[in-house]
Amino acid sequence: MPPATPDPAARRLRAREDPAVRRQAILDASARLFATRGFADTTVRDIGDEAEIKSGSLYHYFASKDAILEAVLREFLTDLGAATEAIVSAGTRPRRQVTDLVRHAFTLMGERPSWVLTYQNEFLRLSGQPGFEFVAGESARIEAAWVAALTASTEAGDFAVDVPVAVRYRLVRDATWTAVRWYRPGEPFDATALAEQYVAVVYGNHER
């Protein structure tokens, strides 16, 4: 006789009891609240309610609300940094690297908008704050990868207009990442299609 199919409620209960799943649920809930309410106006009880975990239980995973924010930003920046460097080191043509960086940004904004907004909203406040020095360090690492791709593309003669790389980087960065406030996957373009449109504007021409 085949084993009985696990009850969906029982599966959800086991998932909630898994420490790794519970920890991730806390981070996801925290990112949503930090993005919508702001860090200062979010309480530990709010996070517990959002994550469906008793607020007292949160302290088994994190010592404080600051520790939760640190974990959110570390995970976000570590993942973003690794993906960014992988794109730039993939050996593709420079313009393709820039396109893939923009595409990845839109993909991330579609999948984890609250994490992107939390980073954007808290970056300046945390710069130089003890315990959060990694934010500036990881951000610089990500910027260096984007600048490397844009520099290589400039040297390859890809751009229709001559603009200093430092300026071009800021234009591309701001035009791309501020889209988190309006971009929703499939409305009307997916990440790949929208990235191609953005890059055509940045380069002043379609890819040859």
GIHU-V366912 format. One record per residue. RES is the residue in one small letter. PHI is phi in radians with two decimals (* if undefined). PSI is psi in degrees with one decimal (* if undefined). D_LAST is the distance of its C-alpha to the last C-alpha in whole Angstrom. Layout:
res/phi/psi/d_last
RES/PHI/PSI/D_LAST
RES/PHI/PSI/D_LAST
This chain:
res/phi/psi/d_last
m/*/127.4/62
p/-1.16/150.5/58
p/-1.11/149.7/58
a/-1.16/144.4/57
t/-1.22/128.3/54
p/-1.01/138.6/54
d/-1.13/133.4/55
p/-0.97/-38.7/51
a/-1.12/-37.7/54
a/-1.18/-37.2/55
r/-1.12/-42.6/51
r/-1.12/-37.9/50
l/-1.12/-44.1/53
r/-1.10/-38.1/53
a/-1.10/-42.5/49
r/-1.15/-27.5/51
e/-1.46/-14.8/53
d/-1.26/121.3/50
p/-1.01/-39.4/50
a/-1.16/-39.6/47
v/-1.19/-42.0/46
r/-1.12/-41.0/48
r/-1.09/-44.2/47
q/-1.15/-35.7/43
a/-1.09/-37.7/45
i/-1.12/-44.0/46
l/-1.15/-42.9/43
d/-1.10/-45.1/41
a/-1.10/-42.0/44
s/-1.10/-44.7/44
a/-1.05/-42.0/40
r/-1.07/-44.3/41
l/-1.26/-41.5/44
f/-1.07/-36.5/43
a/-1.26/-35.9/39
t/-1.64/-38.0/42
r/-1.78/-24.7/45
g/1.66/151.7/44
f/-1.09/-45.4/46
a/-1.11/-33.5/49
d/-1.64/7.3/50
t/-1.81/129.0/49
t/-1.79/164.5/52
v/-1.07/-37.0/53
r/-1.11/-40.0/54
d/-1.01/-44.2/52
i/-1.13/-43.1/49
g/-1.05/-43.7/52
d/-1.10/-43.6/52
e/-1.14/-37.1/48
a/-1.53/-2.5/48
e/1.02/44.0/52
i/-2.31/137.4/53
k/-1.02/134.5/56
s/-1.00/-34.0/56
g/-1.12/-29.6/58
s/-1.24/-22.3/56
l/-1.03/-32.1/53
y/-1.27/-9.0/55
h/-1.30/-18.9/55
y/-1.91/-35.5/51
f/-2.44/139.1/51
a/-1.30/-23.1/54
s/-2.85/171.6/52
k/-1.13/-36.8/50
d/-1.05/-38.8/48
a/-1.15/-34.3/48
i/-1.16/-46.2/46
l/-1.05/-42.2/44
e/-1.02/-44.7/43
a/-1.14/-39.8/42
v/-1.05/-48.8/40
l/-1.23/-36.9/38
r/-1.10/-46.1/38
e/-1.11/-45.9/37
f/-1.06/-50.2/34
l/-1.25/-34.6/33
t/-1.11/-46.4/34
d/-1.14/-44.4/31
l/-1.14/-42.4/29
g/-1.09/-43.6/29
a/-1.13/-43.1/29
a/-1.16/-40.3/26
t/-1.11/-47.2/24
e/-1.17/-33.1/25
a/-1.13/-39.7/24
i/-1.12/-44.8/20
v/-1.27/-26.2/20
s/-1.69/10.2/22
a/-1.32/-13.5/20
g/1.50/9.2/18
t/-1.40/169.3/15
r/-1.09/149.0/12
p/-0.93/-43.6/13
r/-1.10/-37.3/10
r/-1.14/-37.1/11
q/-1.07/-45.5/15
v/-1.09/-43.6/15
t/-1.05/-43.5/13
d/-1.19/-33.1/16
l/-1.13/-44.0/19
v/-1.15/-43.0/18
r/-1.06/-44.4/18
h/-1.09/-38.6/21
a/-1.06/-45.7/23
f/-1.16/-37.6/23
t/-1.06/-45.2/24
l/-1.14/-40.7/27
m/-1.13/-30.8/28
g/-1.31/-36.3/28
e/-1.54/-35.1/30
r/-2.38/55.4/32
p/-1.04/-35.9/32
s/-1.16/-34.4/36
w/-1.21/-41.4/35
v/-1.10/-45.8/32
l/-1.14/-38.5/34
t/-1.05/-45.2/37
y/-1.07/-48.4/35
q/-1.08/-42.3/34
n/-1.24/-29.9/38
e/-1.79/-10.0/40
f/-0.98/-54.5/37
l/-1.13/-39.0/39
r/-1.13/-33.4/43
l/-1.57/-12.3/42
s/-1.01/119.2/41
g/1.46/-2.7/44
q/-1.32/133.7/46
p/-0.94/133.5/48
g/1.59/-13.7/47
f/-2.10/19.1/43
e/-1.05/-27.3/42
f/-1.09/-25.3/39
v/-1.08/-49.0/37
a/-1.16/-40.0/36
g/-1.11/-47.1/36
e/-1.19/-36.4/34
s/-1.10/-40.4/32
a/-1.13/-37.7/31
r/-1.10/-42.9/30
i/-1.18/-43.6/27
e/-1.05/-42.2/26
a/-1.05/-37.4/26
a/-1.19/-43.5/24
w/-1.08/-45.3/21
v/-1.09/-38.4/22
a/-1.08/-43.3/21
a/-1.16/-42.6/18
l/-1.18/-36.0/17
t/-1.13/-46.1/19
a/-1.09/-38.2/17
s/-1.20/-36.8/13
t/-1.11/-46.3/15
e/-1.13/-26.4/16
a/-1.41/-4.2/13
g/1.32/27.9/12
d/-1.33/-27.7/9
f/-1.51/142.4/12
a/-1.35/-25.0/12
v/-2.15/136.9/16
d/-1.48/112.9/18
v/-2.36/139.7/20
p/-0.96/141.8/22
v/-1.02/-38.1/21
a/-1.06/-40.1/24
v/-1.23/-44.0/24
r/-1.06/-41.3/20
y/-1.03/-46.6/22
r/-1.14/-37.1/24
l/-1.11/-46.7/22
v/-1.18/-44.8/20
r/-1.02/-50.9/23
d/-1.21/-40.5/25
a/-1.12/-33.4/23
t/-1.39/-59.8/22
w/-1.27/-25.6/26
t/-1.23/-12.2/28
a/-1.16/-12.2/26
v/-1.02/-21.9/29
r/-1.44/-8.6/31
w/-2.37/-22.2/30
y/-1.23/130.8/27
r/-2.30/130.4/29
p/-0.92/130.8/27
g/1.48/4.5/26
e/-2.14/89.0/27
p/-1.67/-2.8/24
f/-2.02/148.9/22
d/-1.42/177.2/22
a/-1.03/-40.6/20
t/-1.17/-47.1/17
a/-1.15/-41.4/16
l/-1.18/-37.9/18
a/-1.06/-42.2/16
e/-1.09/-39.7/12
q/-1.16/-44.5/14
y/-1.03/-47.3/15
v/-1.17/-34.9/12
a/-1.07/-37.9/11
v/-1.21/-44.2/14
v/-1.08/-41.5/14
y/-1.45/-19.4/11
g/1.42/10.1/12
n/-2.89/164.3/8
h/-1.44/156.1/6
e/-1.10/134.5/4
r/-1.62/*/0
